[in-house]
Amino acid sequence: MMKRTLILVLLALATNALLAQENWKPLFNGKNFDGWKQLNGKAKYTVEDGMVVGTTVLKTPNSFMATEKTYSDFILEYEFYLDTDMNSGVQIRSLSTKEYRDGRVHGYQVEIDPSERGYTGGIYDEARRGWLYPLARNPKARTAFKMSKWNKVRVEAIGNSINTWVNGVQCSRLVDDLTAEGFIALQVHGIGDRDHLEGSQVKWKNIRIMTDNLQANRWDADPDVPEISYLKNQLTEYESRQGWRLLWDGKSSAGWKGAKIQNFPEKGWEIKDGELTILGKDGRESAGPGDIVTINSFSDFELVLEFKITEGANSGIKYFVDPGLNKGAGSAIGCEFQVLDDDKHPDAKMGVSGNRTVGSLYDLITAENLSVPGRGKQFKGVGNWNVARIVSKDGKVEHWLNNEKVVEYDRFSQMFRALVAYSKYQKWDNFGQWPEGPILLQDHGDTVSYRSIKIREL
């Protein structure tokens, strides 16, 4: 009986494998570029031994060999080879329209990154929002890419989820609903006048796609790979299972009140189009409607939200707040993730060594890129949405800006107490070491918007 069962199982597995094989279709015929067209730059694309070979050319912008057909839901596999430090990638669900920057290719890119940063398999939003899934959030995937060897990539774009694997290692686990359909394109990155990269090549082969029976053929996600979602004011099924909840529902003031009053401010804070906005007044701290805080308090938590600043704006996200302190003028007291226009607001040049710039632990620790030392902070600019992430666990606190770590500290350490002793917070006993406190959004007299505010307790 056991032998018969085993035979049936093996037959079922073999049948499933054959069915999966039938679902694959070649995306490139191995002979010519029928069904493809080159967009934007003038890099050279040739067909050699059944491979696509892209070769860099000096002083031409990013080049893309794009499918003429567009795709929405699919599973894509390909192999690539790179033996120089030239950045490259594969576009998916991408677009090129006259209305958007005169045809500039834009959309999701599965990164090929041979630098020490090691973000191959991460997801970059080409010519649009920048990094969506940097591998700073999934460090074990940063060694999946192998230089001077063929690397195999799998991309599953199904519904609003995009998952990637490099050499069998899951790299990205993204949820985003901005673009549902577009072409697939092979990128040769522009090299400007870096003549040492002239003639560098990236090669692709075995490019195939599946558009049917996707659910039956998708791979299981690695439970250790975090999901990053850009859905507006809503949780994914994964987030709900992980204990996340929305701190703001996107349409009302439920769960929030004024930091120094018992109700939500009657004016000055606007709730519109899924955004929670403090309306600018005169640039003074809490001189308008005032800060708002959560009704609940938190101790060990992971907080994620998006913020968008206007030119020259100042605001902040505070935690471990004690609303009972500083009943007079000014903001409520707590640890602050600085929200600031570093270029235009004077506060960026005050404090000590930049400890009042965006992402910093305000007036205490300067934000710098700790995920990729030597590179700048990944701030996406005025008028664009940026992601703030704050993690607090057993006294260890981290600030993340657009999913790269910029601050880390131990709020119970001697070093932290020393920093506080020489800061504006020195007069508040045990500042930053209180067992819990609400989350605060600051009124600093400038227009700043927030959305997708979510938290889970650790």
C-alpha positions in Angstrom: 0.0 0.0 0.0 2.8 2.4 0.9 4.6 1.6 -2.4 1.4 2.4 -4.3 0.9 5.7 -2.5 4.5 6.7 -3.2 4.1 5.9 -6.9 0.9 8.0 -7.0 2.7 10.9 -5.3 5.6 10.7 -7.7 3.2 10.6 -10.7 1.4 13.7 -9.4 4.7 15.6 -8.9 5.8 14.6 -12.4 2.5 15.7 -13.9 2.6 19.1 -12.1 6.2 19.6 -13.4 5.1 18.9 -16.9 2.1 21.2 -16.7 4.4 24.0 -15.3 6.8 23.5 -18.1 4.0 23.8 -20.7 3.0 27.2 -19.1 6.4 28.8 -19.9 6.8 30.8 -23.0 10.1 32.2 -24.4 10.2 36.0 -24.2 13.3 36.2 -26.4 13.7 33.9 -29.4 17.5 33.7 -29.2 17.9 35.0 -32.8 16.9 38.6 -33.2 14.9 41.4 -31.5 11.5 40.6 -33.1 8.9 41.8 -30.5 11.4 44.2 -28.9 12.3 47.8 -29.4 15.1 50.1 -27.9 14.1 53.1 -25.9 15.9 56.2 -24.6 19.7 55.7 -24.7 22.0 54.5 -27.5 23.8 51.6 -25.8 24.5 48.7 -28.1 22.3 45.6 -28.0 23.4 42.5 -30.0 22.4 38.8 -30.2 25.3 36.4 -29.7 25.0 32.7 -29.3 21.4 32.9 -28.3 22.1 35.7 -25.7 21.2 39.3 -25.5 24.4 41.3 -25.0 24.2 44.9 -23.9 27.3 47.1 -24.2 27.8 50.5 -22.7 28.5 53.7 -24.8 29.9 56.9 -23.4 27.7 59.9 -22.7 24.3 58.3 -23.5 21.5 58.0 -20.9 20.1 54.7 -19.6 19.1 52.4 -22.5 16.3 49.9 -22.5 15.5 47.0 -24.8 11.8 46.7 -24.2 9.1 44.2 -25.2 6.5 45.6 -27.5 3.9 43.7 -25.6 2.8 44.6 -22.1 2.3 42.3 -19.2 0.3 42.5 -16.0 0.4 39.3 -13.9 3.3 37.0 -14.7 6.2 34.9 -13.5 9.4 35.8 -15.2 12.7 34.0 -15.2 16.0 34.9 -16.7 19.8 34.5 -16.3 22.3 37.3 -16.4 26.1 37.6 -16.4 28.1 40.6 -15.3 31.9 40.9 -14.8 32.3 44.6 -14.2 31.0 47.1 -11.6 28.4 48.4 -14.1 25.0 48.8 -12.6 22.1 47.3 -14.6 18.6 45.8 -14.1 15.4 44.5 -15.7 12.3 46.6 -15.9 8.9 45.1 -15.2 5.4 46.7 -15.5 7.2 49.7 -17.0 6.0 52.6 -19.2 7.3 55.1 -21.8 4.8 57.8 -22.7 5.1 61.2 -24.3 3.3 62.8 -21.3 5.9 61.5 -18.8 9.2 63.2 -19.2 9.0 63.0 -23.0 9.0 59.2 -23.1 11.4 58.5 -20.2 11.2 54.8 -19.3 9.8 54.6 -15.7 8.6 51.8 -13.5 9.7 48.9 -11.4 13.2 47.6 -11.9 14.7 44.4 -10.5 18.2 45.6 -9.7 21.5 44.3 -10.8 24.0 45.8 -8.4 27.6 44.6 -8.4 28.8 47.2 -5.9 29.6 46.4 -2.2 26.1 47.6 -1.4 24.8 44.3 -2.8 21.2 45.3 -3.7 20.9 42.8 -6.6 17.3 41.6 -6.6 16.0 44.7 -4.8 13.3 46.7 -6.4 14.0 50.3 -7.6 11.3 52.5 -9.1 13.2 53.9 -12.2 12.8 57.6 -12.9 9.9 57.8 -10.4 10.1 57.1 -6.6 13.6 55.6 -6.3 14.2 52.6 -3.9 11.0 50.7 -2.9 12.7 47.6 -1.6 16.4 48.2 -0.8 18.1 45.1 0.6 19.0 46.9 3.8 15.7 45.3 5.0 16.8 41.9 3.9 20.6 41.7 4.5 21.0 37.9 4.0 20.0 38.5 0.3 22.9 40.9 -0.3 25.3 38.1 -1.1 23.0 36.1 -3.4 24.6 37.7 -6.6 27.8 36.1 -7.9 30.2 38.2 -10.0 31.5 36.7 -13.2 29.0 33.8 -13.0 25.6 33.2 -14.5 22.9 34.3 -12.0 19.3 33.1 -12.2 16.5 35.5 -11.3 12.8 34.7 -10.7 10.2 37.5 -10.5 6.6 36.9 -9.5 4.3 39.9 -10.2 0.8 38.8 -9.2 -1.8 41.3 -8.2 -0.2 44.1 -6.1 2.7 41.9 -4.9 6.1 41.6 -6.5 8.5 38.9 -5.1 12.0 38.3 -6.4 14.6 35.6 -6.0 18.3 35.5 -7.1 19.9 32.1 -7.3 17.1 30.7 -5.2 17.4 33.3 -2.4 14.4 35.5 -1.9 15.4 39.1 -2.2 12.3 41.3 -2.3 8.8 41.0 -1.0 7.0 44.2 -2.2 3.3 45.2 -2.1 2.5 48.2 -4.3 -0.4 49.2 -6.5 0.9 52.2 -8.5 1.3 50.4 -11.9 -0.5 47.2 -12.8 0.7 46.6 -16.3 3.6 47.5 -18.5 6.5 46.2 -20.7 9.6 44.2 -19.6 12.9 45.8 -20.6 16.6 45.0 -20.3 18.6 48.0 -19.0 22.1 49.1 -19.9 22.9 51.8 -17.4 24.3 55.1 -18.6 28.0 55.6 -17.7 28.4 59.3 -18.4 32.0 60.0 -19.1 33.4 57.2 -17.0 35.6 55.8 -19.8 36.8 52.9 -17.6 33.3 51.5 -18.0 33.1 52.0 -21.8 32.5 48.7 -23.5 31.3 47.0 -20.4 28.8 44.3 -21.0 25.8 42.7 -19.4 24.4 39.5 -20.9 21.0 37.8 -20.6 19.8 34.3 -21.6 16.9 31.8 -21.0 14.4 34.6 -20.7 11.0 33.1 -20.3 7.6 34.1 -18.9 4.4 32.5 -17.6 1.0 34.2 -17.6 -1.3 31.3 -16.8 -1.9 29.2 -13.7 0.2 31.6 -11.7 -1.2 30.7 -8.3 -0.4 27.0 -8.7 3.2 27.8 -9.8 4.1 30.6 -7.4 6.9 29.9 -4.8 6.3 30.1 -1.1 7.7 33.3 0.4 10.6 33.0 2.9 9.1 33.8 6.3 12.3 35.6 7.3 12.0 38.1 4.5 10.0 41.2 5.6 7.2 42.5 3.5 7.3 46.2 2.6 3.9 47.6 1.6 3.1 51.0 0.0 -0.7 50.5 0.1 -2.3 53.7 1.3 -4.0 53.5 4.7 -4.6 49.8 4.6 -3.0 46.6 5.9 -2.1 43.6 3.9 -3.1 40.1 5.0 0.5 39.5 6.0 0.7 42.6 8.1 -2.5 41.7 9.9 -1.1 38.2 10.7 2.1 39.9 12.0 0.1 42.0 14.5 0.1 45.3 12.6 -2.7 47.8 13.1 -3.5 51.2 11.6 -2.8 54.1 14.0 -4.9 56.3 11.7 -7.8 55.1 9.6 -7.3 57.6 6.8 -10.6 59.3 7.2 -11.3 60.4 10.8 -9.5 61.6 14.0 -10.3 58.4 15.8 -7.5 57.4 18.2 -5.9 60.8 18.3 -6.3 64.0 20.3 -4.4 67.2 20.9 -1.2 66.9 23.0 -2.4 69.5 25.5 -6.1 69.3 25.1 -8.6 66.4 25.6 -10.1 66.5 22.1 -8.8 66.6 18.5 -8.1 70.2 17.4 -11.1 71.8 15.7 -9.0 73.4 13.0 -5.5 73.5 11.7 -5.2 69.7 11.1 -6.9 68.7 7.8 -8.1 65.2 7.0 -8.6 65.0 3.2 -7.9 62.4 0.4 -6.4 59.9 2.8 -3.9 62.4 4.1 -3.5 63.9 7.6 -2.0 67.4 7.2 -0.9 70.1 9.6 -1.6 73.3 7.8 1.2 75.9 7.8 0.8 79.1 9.8 3.9 81.0 10.7 6.7 78.5 11.2 6.6 78.7 15.0 6.6 75.6 17.1 3.1 74.5 18.2 1.8 78.1 17.9 -1.2 76.9 15.8 -3.5 74.0 16.5 -0.7 72.2 18.3 0.7 68.7 18.3 -1.5 65.7 18.2 -0.9 62.4 20.0 -2.3 58.9 20.0 -4.7 58.1 22.8 -2.8 54.9 23.5 0.8 54.6 24.8 3.5 52.3 23.5 6.8 50.9 24.7 8.3 48.1 22.5 7.0 48.8 19.0 7.6 49.1 15.3 6.1 52.2 13.8 5.9 52.9 10.0 4.4 55.9 8.3 4.8 58.1 5.2 5.4 61.9 5.3 5.5 64.6 2.7 7.0 68.0 3.4 6.6 71.3 1.6 9.5 73.6 0.8 11.3 74.8 3.9 9.1 72.8 6.2 9.8 71.5 9.7 7.8 68.9 11.7 8.6 65.7 13.7 7.5 62.3 14.8 7.9 61.9 18.6 7.7 58.8 20.7 8.1 58.1 24.5 6.2 61.4 24.9 5.2 62.8 28.3 2.3 65.1 27.5 2.3 66.2 31.1 5.5 68.1 30.7 5.9 71.5 29.1 2.3 72.6 29.6 3.2 76.1 28.3 4.3 77.2 24.8 6.1 74.9 22.5 5.9 71.2 21.6 5.3 68.3 23.9 8.4 66.5 25.1 9.6 63.2 23.7 12.3 61.6 21.5 11.9 62.9 18.0 12.5 61.6 14.5 13.2 64.9 12.7 11.1 65.7 9.7 12.8 68.6 7.8 13.7 70.2 4.5 17.5 70.1 5.1 18.2 72.4 2.2 15.9 75.3 3.1 15.1 75.2 6.8 17.7 76.9 9.1 17.4 74.2 11.8 19.5 71.9 9.6 22.5 74.0 10.3 21.9 74.4 14.0 22.5 71.9 16.8 25.7 69.9 16.6 27.1 68.2 13.5 23.8 68.0 11.7 21.8 66.4 14.6 18.7 68.4 13.6 18.5 67.1 10.0 15.8 64.8 8.6 15.8 61.3 10.2 18.0 62.4 13.1 17.2 61.8 16.7 16.5 65.5 17.1 19.3 67.5 18.9 21.0 64.2 20.0 22.2 61.9 17.1 22.8 62.8 13.5 21.1 60.7 10.8 23.6 59.1 8.4 23.3 56.1 6.2 24.2 53.1 8.4 22.9 50.5 6.0 25.3 51.6 3.2 28.2 53.5 4.9 29.7 56.2 2.7 26.4 56.8 0.8 24.0 59.6 1.6 20.6 59.4 3.2 17.9 58.2 0.9 15.6 61.2 1.2 13.2 61.4 -1.7 12.8 65.2 -1.7 10.3 67.9 -1.0 6.8 67.2 -2.4 7.4 63.4 -2.4 6.4 60.7 0.0 9.1 59.4 2.3 8.9 56.4 4.7 9.8 56.8 8.3 10.3 53.7 10.4 11.0 53.6 14.2 11.8 50.4 16.0 12.0 50.3 19.8 12.8 47.0 21.6 14.2 46.5 25.1 15.7 50.0 25.0 17.4 49.6 21.6 16.0 52.1 19.1 16.5 52.5 15.4 15.4 55.2 12.9 15.0 54.2 9.3 14.5 56.6 6.4 13.1 55.1 3.2 14.0 51.6 4.5 17.7 52.3 5.2 18.9 52.7 8.8 20.0 56.1 9.8 20.1 56.1 13.6 20.6 53.5 16.3 21.0 53.9 20.1 20.3 52.4 23.5 18.1 54.8 25.5 19.2 53.3 28.8 22.9 53.6 28.0 25.5 55.9 29.6 26.2 57.4 26.2 22.5 58.3 25.7 22.4 60.0 29.1 25.5 61.9 28.3 24.0 63.2 25.0 20.9 64.3 26.9 23.0 66.1 29.5 24.4 68.4 26.9 21.2 69.0 24.9 18.0 71.0 25.2 16.4 68.1 27.1 18.7 68.2 30.1 16.1 69.8 32.3 13.7 66.9 31.9 14.5 64.1 34.4 14.9 60.6 32.8 14.2 62.0 29.3 13.8 59.2 26.8 13.9 56.5 29.5 10.2 56.6 30.4 8.6 53.1 30.2 6.1 54.1 27.6 4.4 57.0 25.9 2.1 58.0 23.0 3.2 58.7 19.4 3.1 62.4 18.4 2.9 64.3 15.2 4.3 67.8 15.5 2.8 71.2 14.6 5.8 73.4 13.8 3.9 76.0 11.8 4.6 74.5 8.4 2.5 72.4 6.0 3.4 68.7 6.3 1.3 65.6 5.4 1.2 62.1 6.9 -0.5 58.9 5.8 -0.3 55.1 6.1 0.5 55.3 9.8 0.7 51.7 11.3 2.2 50.1 14.3 2.8 46.7 15.9 3.8 46.1 19.4 6.8 43.9 20.0 
